[in-house]
Amino acid sequence: MNKVARRVMWGGMWVLCGSLALVLSPDPAALRLGPQAVQAEEASGQEFRQLIQQQMQAFRRNDAAGAFSFATPGLQKQFMTPDIFINMVKEVYMPVYRPKSVSFGKLRQTKSGPVQEVFVTGPDGDDWLALYSFAQREDGTWGISGCILRKDKGFQA
């Protein structure tokens, strides 16, 4: 990966982590439902799970453009190209890129939008909690706006 792509990748990662830290803030005021959360209540949890499953299927096929298409325009802008995006996923999100197993936890409605818990076992056998956030696109469809991976010591898929 060249220097520019690496800077874009890590710059985007900091933005994603900062955004999700706000979304998942323990501050009670941050948990009040905003407009996106109300709209998310109308969307079924199945819709969000399908987005995640379809993106993971694209990862399995090494389909960078397909995986990139599930990201929101804001996330796509941060990573610029499908190749930069998939290279970042390979380097930082290997448990999501090549999971041995996947199971879905709770869907949380937050001020910033829905967040889906996903329990994954990575290719090395380690267990992880992936927190996927979603945002609505201009056309009303939902896209993946971010993902945080956290070691999950108490989970077995």
N, C-alpha and C positions, 0 to 999 in steps of 0.2 A: 504494500500500500504506500503511495507516495505521500510526501509531507503535507500537501494541501488536503488530501483526503483524510489523513489522520487528524489534522486540526479540525476539520469539519465534523468528523466523527466524534471527537472528544468534546468539542464545543456543544454539539447537539446533545450529547449525553448529560452535560451539566444542566442544560436547559430542561431536559426531560426530568432529571432528578429533582430540580428545584420546583418544577411545576407539580410533580406528584407529591412532593413534600407538603406543598400547600393543600393539595387535594386531600391528603391523608392526615392533616394536622389534627392533633388531639384537642385543639381549642374548640369548645362547644359552639362558639359563634360560627366557626368554619363549617360546622355540620348542618347548618340551616339549609334547607333546600332552596336552590335558585331555579331560574327558568329551565336550564338544561336538565336539572334533576327531575323536574316535573314532567318534561317531555320524555325523559328516560323511563319514567314509571309506566308510560304508555307502551313503550317498546318492551318486548318480552325478554327475559334473561336468555331465552333460546337464541334470539337474534345476536346477542353479544357473544355467546358461546360459539355460534356458527362462524362469526368473523374470525375468532381466534383459531378455530379448527381449520378453516380454509387457509389462513395465513400459514399455519404450521404445515399443512399439506403442500403449499407452495415451497416452503423451506425444504421439505423432503425431496421435492422434484428439482431442487436447485434453480427454481424459477424466481429470479430476482425481481423481474418486472411484476409478476403475479403477486409476490409477497408485498412489494412496495405499493401496489394498488389498494391494499387494505388500510394503509396509513392515511391520516387526514392530510389535507393540503399543507397545513402548518408543519407537520412532521416531514412531509416530502420536501418542503422548502429548506428545512434544516439540513437534510442529507443530500439534496440536489439530484442524485441519480440512484437508480436501483442498485447499481454495482457498489457504490459507496455504502448504501444502506445495508445490503446483504453482507458485505465485508465486516461492518460494525457488528451485526448480529452474530456472525461466526466468531468474532473475537471476544465479545462481551456477553452474549446471550446463548452460549452453547447449550445449556439445558433446555431452552425453548427451541433452538434450532434443530437439535437432534435428541428429543426426549425419548427415554425408554418407556415412560408411562405418563399419562395426563389424567387428572380428575379436577372437576370444577367445584369450587367452594361457593361462598356467598357472593351475591351481587349487592353492592352497597350503593346507595344513592347519596351523593355528596353535593355540596354547593357548586362544585366545578363540573359535575356530571357523574355518570355511573363508573364504578370501579369493580371489576370482576376478579375474584380470587381464583387462581389456578395453581394447583399443586402438581409439580413436575418432578420426575426423577431423571436426572441428567444421564448422559452416556457413560459417565464414570460411576453411576450408582448413588450419587449424592442427591439428597432431597432439597427442593427449592419451593418457595412461594413466589409466584409471579403475580404482580398486581397490575392488571391492564386497565388503562383509562380510555374513555371514549368521548368523542365530540361529534356533534352533528355537522354535516357538510351543508353547503348552501342549498343543495337539492333535497335536503331533508333526510338523506341516508346517514347512517352512523359509520364512523371510521375509528380506527385505533389511533389514539393520540399519544400514547406512551406506555411504557412497561418498566416496572422496577422488579428486580430479582433480589430475593432475600433468602439466605440459607434457612432451611426449615429443619431443625434438629429433631422435632417430634413427629414428623409425618413419614408414613410409609405408603407408597402407592400400590 
